[in-house]
């Protein structure tokens, strides 16, 4: 990602115009959006795990996400 950003700013008379892979840029934008949604869900997941008991208090965001997905699957 950093390398592609650095190449964006390379402009020289000797080099031809750079062609960028827009699908990679779109994928990274999508990942950022997904992360943003996960961060918004974090307080809700903390509340849910707090009500479940003390054994879930030391969990990571990934574990919170997996727990939420399991709960959603269970409710379906």
C-alpha positions in Angstrom: 0.0 0.0 0.0 2.7 2.4 1.0 4.7 1.6 -2.1 1.7 2.3 -4.4 1.1 5.6 -2.7 4.8 6.5 -3.2 4.6 5.7 -6.9 1.6 8.0 -7.3 3.7 11.0 -6.7 6.5 10.0 -9.0 6.3 12.4 -12.0 9.2 12.7 -14.4 9.6 13.8 -18.0 11.6 10.6 -18.8 9.1 8.1 -17.4 5.8 7.2 -19.1 2.6 7.8 -17.3 1.9 5.3 -14.6 -1.0 2.9 -14.8 -2.5 1.8 -11.5 -4.4 -1.3 -10.6 -7.7 0.2 -9.5 -9.1 -3.1 -8.2 -6.4 -3.2 -5.5 -7.3 0.4 -4.5 -11.0 -0.6 -4.3 -10.2 -3.7 -2.3 -8.3 -1.6 0.2 -11.2 0.9 0.4 -13.6 -2.0 1.1 -11.3 -3.3 3.8 -11.3 0.1 5.5 -15.1 0.3 5.3 -15.4 -3.2 6.8 -13.1 -2.2 9.6 -15.1 0.9 10.3 -18.2 -1.2 10.7 -16.4 -3.5 13.1 -15.2 -0.6 15.2 -18.8 0.6 15.5 -20.0 -2.8 16.6 -17.3 -3.1 19.3 -19.2 -1.4 22.1 -22.3 -3.5 21.5 -20.1 -6.7 21.5 -18.5 -5.6 24.7 -21.9 -5.2 26.3 -23.0 -8.6 25.0 -19.9 -10.4 26.3 -20.1 -8.6 29.6 -23.6 -10.0 30.1 -22.4 -13.5 29.2 -19.8 -13.6 31.9 -16.3 -12.8 33.0 -14.5 -15.4 30.8 -15.2 -13.3 27.7 -13.8 -10.0 28.9 -10.3 -10.5 27.6 -11.1 -10.9 24.0 -9.8 -9.2 20.8 -11.8 -7.5 18.1 -11.5 -10.6 15.9 -12.9 -12.7 18.7 -15.7 -10.2 19.2 -16.5 -10.4 15.5 -16.6 -14.2 15.5 -18.8 -14.2 18.6 -21.2 -11.7 16.9 -21.3 -13.9 13.8 -22.1 -17.0 15.9 -24.9 -15.1 17.6 -26.3 -14.0 14.3 -26.2 -17.5 12.9 -27.9 -18.8 16.0 -30.7 -16.2 15.7 -31.4 -17.0 12.0 
